[in-house]
Amino acid sequence: MTGDPRRSIPRTDTLLADQRLAAACQEFGADLVKQVVRDAQQQARAGRIEPAAVLHTALAALPSAPALLRRVINATGVVLHTNLGRAPLSAAAVEAVTAAAGYVDIEYDVATGARARRGRSALDALRAAVPDAGDVHVVNNGAAAIVLAATALAAGREIVVARSEMVEIGDGFRLHELLASTGARLREVGATNRVHRRDYADAVGPDTGFILKVHPSNFRIEGFTSHVGVAELAGLPVPVVADIGSGLLRPEPLLPDEPDAASWLRAGATVVTASGDKLLGGPQAGLLLGGREVIETLRRHPLARALRVDKLTLAALEATLRRPANPTTAALHADERQLRERAGKLAARLAASGITATVTPSEGVVGGGSAPGLTLPGWAVRLPSTLAEPLRRGVPCVVGRVHDGHVLLDLRCVPPAVDDVLAGAVERACS
Ligand SMILES: *Cc1c(COP(=O)(O)O)cnc(C)c1O
């Protein structure tokens, strides 16, 4: 049987000596790589591939690079873009996350060696940021905060809520469905456009768990409308759970219509719930702020364990609270003249490379279901719309706003230090 091609199938150790397979052993583990090699040899033995193709077949069968999330330059002008991960973390928060990735004293008192309240320093930071809250608790996201409050305070009972506040919070999630899933019954009051204090007062009774006040964060009802504020609701003899959504802890002059935790607590809310990754500019988290007793009830509820946040989240949240400068506030407050100047420089550089680029006014928005109707005047570089796809597919990926047959690169959410990287990405997209 001389000339049997199967004789020339490369041996396993010969194949594993290949630098690329050796590197793959480091990355994926030797077991996986050996299996890939055996499969390729088997295919050659079965005559499905040439012996000479074994190495190539094995290499091709290796897992591709790990599917990491792709870095995106957000040139949409939407500050809190849910599809792009909402708030980007500050450098301080990123550092804190990295530090927290190892062993940390998350539930440990280094002084005594005893167990301690989980994430107490992050909770202290939140309490310090909102002195009106007697105590605070943190869960996985805003929706989880509402679910915990509903389950712990109203399961088997009624939640009284205005029809005009039954929001859909994105991707098809509706607050009333979320609430119903907790075993609480919803008692809707008022009309779509108007609700009065007496509607709430008539609905409140022995079966009421709490009144829910929701900031209709992602839409506006205009015209013949009326709503009832937290202060008025707080006069009724039941708890008021108030969902501000946005995560503003204190009033933000730029966003006069956005409620904040401190103001609603002072107005009499029993519990305020909010997201961590909206206007606070922190990690995805659900914040619960209220009196000591009610927060203790929430914290002790069995469901709280299922909604518990990770140490990385607590680390990022604490850093965000203690060092509040972050990309979200920077983008929100970006100076219009500076945006124009940066857009001018970028367009000039691109034009010098032969790219059709002009400077144009651009309206940014807060996004993430916050401050509907509010626009943030800014500036963008306008490029041919054919560039939208190559920009998205490039490294780093650039997501602009397609508008009027062009793609606009709005600089509001692009840190100035990234302008050069952005210019390079556009040049590559054109080549
Ligand atoms: C965003 C939002 C939520 C949901 O918060 P997540 O953190 O996305 O779970 C709930 N209510 C309101 C009013 C919101 O704006």
PDBQT file of the ligand as one rigid body, heavy atoms in Angstrom, charges set to zero:
ROOT
HETATM    1  C1  LIG A 501     -35.984  53.972  32.114  1.00  0.00    +0.000 C 
HETATM    2  C2  LIG A 501     -37.185  53.923  32.961  1.00  0.00    +0.000 A 
HETATM    3  C3  LIG A 501     -37.534  52.757  33.653  1.00  0.00    +0.000 A 
HETATM    4  C4  LIG A 501     -36.744  51.483  33.502  1.00  0.00    +0.000 C 
HETATM    5  O1  LIG A 501     -35.470  51.569  34.041  1.00  0.00    +0.000 OA
HETATM    6  P1  LIG A 501     -34.340  50.531  33.562  1.00  0.00    +0.000 P 
HETATM    7  O2  LIG A 501     -33.138  50.938  34.324  1.00  0.00    +0.000 OA
HETATM    8  O3  LIG A 501     -34.217  50.675  32.091  1.00  0.00    +0.000 OA
HETATM    9  O4  LIG A 501     -34.820  49.169  33.944  1.00  0.00    +0.000 OA
HETATM   10  C5  LIG A 501     -38.639  52.786  34.445  1.00  0.00    +0.000 A 
HETATM   11  N1  LIG A 501     -39.388  53.901  34.575  1.00  0.00    +0.000 NA
HETATM   12  C6  LIG A 501     -39.080  55.047  33.950  1.00  0.00    +0.000 A 
HETATM   13  C7  LIG A 501     -39.941  56.233  34.145  1.00  0.00    +0.000 C 
HETATM   14  C8  LIG A 501     -37.972  55.097  33.116  1.00  0.00    +0.000 A 
HETATM   15  O5  LIG A 501     -37.662  56.235  32.473  1.00  0.00    +0.000 OA
ENDROOT
TORSDOF 0
